[in-house]
Amino acid sequence: MNNDNDNETEQEMLWAAKDLRTITSNQTEVTISRRVIISPIQSAPKWDYMITFGDLMNRGKWRWECGQAETLERAVEIAKL
């Protein structure tokens, strides 16, 4: 495992979360996770990023939103829509 690469990924995820918090005026929690998907159909594992923020029960100002993509940059773009 490459610790430098892991640290870089963590820093990028932190930056993205802070960016999304700014967009929401710090009014909601932002969660970014990196997932691995192992499918019985595909032989190789697939990695992606999942971004969630907002009120799960849709009671607050920010409704539940989600962005999912193979790259962090794309997941952020989707979440910003």
C-alpha positions, 0 to 999 in steps of 0.5 A: 500500500502506498501511504503517500497516495493514500494521504493525497486521496484523503487530502483531496476528499477533505478539500472536496468536503470543505468545498461542498460545505462552503456551497451549503453555507455550512448548514449541513453535514457532508460525507465523502466515502471511497467504495470498492464494489466486487461484482460476481459479473466483473472479475476486477474490483471497481472503485468509486466515490460517494458524496452525500449531504443534506437532511435525510428526513427532508426536514431541513433547508438542505434536502438529501443529495447524492453524487456518485462517480468513478472519480472524486472530481466527477462525484463533486460535479454531480453533487453540485448540480 
